[in-house]
Amino acid sequence: MLKESSAPWILSFILGIFLFMLSFLMPWLAVRNRFDVDQPFRNVFTPLTREKGLSQTFIAKHDLINIIILYFKNPGLANRGEYQFLLFGDDGKVLIERAFSGFNVGDPSDIRFQFEPITASKNKKFTITLKSMSATQPYIGVGNDEEKGLSYSVYYRASNKKLALVDLIAGFGRRFFSDIIFSLFWLLSIFTVLTFGFYGSKTDHEEK
């Protein structure tokens, strides 16, 4: 039977573990579109002009890719030009074509291009191409990594719960080690709370 002084700390710890596991599993149970591959955004924008379109290739890690997110900046929301998003397959054929305008672009914002899942996309090479259909200025900027090219995030439609769980765990590991300062601070906070709870419980017991 739990001692009265230690029961609140133990119950709080159990509740914390339960809430952590629930928040971890909710994306697995509820989210259908999952992360596939990306090229991180570095707060650098390359102008998209009529004279020069922008392209970027990537290799999908899963079948059924269905979302590509790109990062834009429309200075002062002044640009109202017309643009095209194109997705080419590894054979050079256009798979997806979407029109958008400066009215869709914030300062800054990301734009989500969603389409019917591409069935056999795993390990296939794709090319994202952006074209300007007008000479409107100021130019819209597109998120870019100066060394690697356009920044993007690709998602796929999860059809296998087991594989999706493996990807979720792997993704958590990547995020944990990608920001080591935040991760260490998070672990230190948990350690502090548990230590405080342990010594608080011990002190209450000794006083009695």
MOUR-V31404 format. One record per residue. N is the residue number from 1. OMEGA is omega in whole degrees, -180 to 180 (999 if undefined). NEAR is the number of other C-alpha atoms within 8 Angstrom. Layout:
[[N;OMEGA;NEAR] [N;OMEGA;NEAR]]
This chain:
[[1;-177;2] [2;173;5] [3;-175;6] [4;-176;6] [5;-176;8] [6;-176;10] [7;-179;9] [8;-179;8] [9;180;10] [10;179;8] [11;178;8] [12;179;8] [13;180;9] [14;179;8] [15;179;8] [16;178;8] [17;180;8] [18;-179;8] [19;178;8] [20;-180;8] [21;179;8] [22;180;8] [23;179;8] [24;-175;8] [25;-179;8] [26;177;9] [27;179;8] [28;-176;11] [29;-170;6] [30;-173;6] [31;-179;8] [32;-179;7] [33;-173;8] [34;-177;10] [35;177;8] [36;-178;12] [37;178;9] [38;171;8] [39;-169;9] [40;178;8] [41;-175;11] [42;178;8] [43;174;6] [44;-178;10] [45;178;10] [46;-179;8] [47;175;8] [48;-176;14] [49;179;11] [50;-177;10] [51;-174;4] [52;174;7] [53;-179;11] [54;-179;9] [55;178;9] [56;178;9] [57;174;8] [58;177;7] [59;-178;9] [60;179;14] [61;-177;9] [62;168;10] [63;173;12] [64;173;13] [65;-175;15] [66;180;13] [67;171;11] [68;179;11] [69;178;11] [70;-172;12] [71;-173;13] [72;173;16] [73;178;14] [74;-173;16] [75;179;11] [76;-177;5] [77;-173;10] [78;-176;9] [79;178;13] [80;-177;8] [81;179;11] [82;-175;11] [83;177;13] [84;170;12] [85;179;13] [86;174;12] [87;-179;12] [88;173;14] [89;-178;12] [90;176;9] [91;178;5] [92;-180;6] [93;178;7] [94;179;9] [95;-177;8] [96;175;9] [97;180;9] [98;175;8] [99;173;8] [100;-177;9] [101;178;10] [102;177;14] [103;-179;8] [104;-171;7] [105;179;14] [106;-176;11] [107;-4;10] [108;175;10] [109;172;9] [110;179;10] [111;-177;10] [112;176;8] [113;-177;8] [114;-176;7] [115;178;7] [116;-178;5] [117;177;9] [118;-168;9] [119;-175;7] [120;-177;7] [121;-176;12] [122;179;10] [123;177;8] [124;180;10] [125;179;10] [126;178;12] [127;174;12] [128;177;11] [129;176;12] [130;180;12] [131;174;13] [132;-179;13] [133;-179;9] [134;-178;8] [135;-176;8] [136;175;8] [137;-2;7] [138;-176;8] [139;171;11] [140;176;14] [141;179;11] [142;-180;14] [143;-170;16] [144;168;14] [145;-171;13] [146;-178;6] [147;-172;4] [148;180;6] [149;-174;8] [150;176;12] [151;-177;14] [152;171;12] [153;-179;13] [154;179;13] [155;179;13] [156;178;15] [157;-177;12] [158;179;10] [159;-178;6] [160;-176;6] [161;-179;8] [162;179;6] [163;179;7] [164;178;12] [165;177;9] [166;179;8] [167;180;8] [168;179;9] [169;179;8] [170;179;8] [171;177;8] [172;178;8] [173;179;8] [174;-179;8] [175;-179;8] [176;-177;9] [177;180;8] [178;178;6] [179;-172;8] [180;180;8] [181;178;6] [182;-178;7] [183;178;10] [184;178;8] [185;179;8] [186;179;8] [187;179;8] [188;179;8] [189;178;8] [190;180;8] [191;-180;8] [192;-180;8] [193;-179;8] [194;179;9] [195;179;8] [196;180;8] [197;-179;9] [198;-178;9] [199;176;8] [200;178;8] [201;-179;11] [202;-180;9] [203;179;8] [204;-179;9] [205;-179;8] [206;180;6] [207;180;5] [208;999;4]]
